[in-house]
Amino acid sequence: MEEALRDLIRPVRLIAAGGTIAMRGERAVPALDAAALVSELPQLAAVPQLEVETALSLPGAHISLRQALEVAQSAAAAAGSGEGVVITTGTDTMEELAVLCAILHGGEAPIVLTGANRPGSAPGADGPANLLDAVALAGSPAGSELGAVVAFGGEIHAAMTVRKVDSTGPAAFGSPVAGPLGRIVEGRVWLHARPIRPASLRVKRLEHRVAIVSTALGDDGGLLGQAAAGGDGVVLVALGAGHVSAGVLHELCSAVEQVPVVVTCRPERASMLFTTYGFEGAESDVRASGAVCAPFLSPPAARIALLCCLGAGLERDGIAAALAPWDAQTR
């Protein structure tokens, strides 16, 4: 491991943003800043250039949209200057912060997010190994052009398709639709795929109100209607391969006249059909409604992506173009 860390090709910046990795105690609470995290890992002394900073000391569930934007902007600026960036943060909202970083960052050096599902004071703490892996990836030649990724449990996951799949275990993250990009083994990186990267956006603010509305058995569309009337955008989570009830379809057609609506699907390994079914509320009706379809994004990822589009001043056509890579294409 130390030999691999000595061979890193770029400087690495660690931005600590709280989370379980920095928590200690019988009932874990935030305790460690960036310097303390590094001091617990003597192996990091082998890294040729490692800078650290503490941005936040919060559980993931407490991070606001404004704070998330500030962390992502700081990370994107550092990566844009050629530093590999590691962000340590809470697993509860890591996938959302990862999407935000992916959309803001268009440079060559990677942004790697990691953390822990078990506090450092708990048996089987996973944070130290995850942090070593993240630093190794951030400084590795293989990290070039990855954009933003999550390194966790020895696996590398693309920011736009990663999901938290386990609430408490060390294999906390997965990519149900796309699979992992590769692995990190003793500080050495193996990649078998590279992610689709979103076009970078200049997000000026992250202040809009976007609700996630999941349709379900017996839904009449009332919640969707309320969300559209009271917000700036909506993510609608459709059933199966893009299906809704007749009532939800009626409300969807009304909602898209008021605010941008992004449609994704409930299954973890989701895709959205085009013309297979013909009943009212089938995928062809949903696609014809004027909503933007992004079935390969999870609902939380779709929400952050829509917030970024709104914060960059995009209208419906611009939103559709930005999210087009996360739907099936004819070519």
Secondary structure, DSSP 8 states (H G I E B T S, - for coil): -HHHHHT-SS-EEEEEE-SGGGEETTTTEE---HHHHHHT-GGGGG-SSEEEEEEE---GGG--HHHHHHHHHHHHHHHHTT-EEEEE--TTSHHHHHHHHHHH--SSS-EEEE--SS-TTSTT--HHHHHHHHHHHHHSGGGTT--EEEEETTEEEETTT-EE--SSSS--EE-TTT---EEEETTEEEES-----------------EEEEE--TT--SHHHHHHHHHSSEEEEEEBTTTB--HHHHHHHHHHTTTS-EEEEESSTT----SSS--STTSHHHHHHTT-EE-TTS-HHHHHHHHHHHHHTT--HHHHHHHHGGGS----
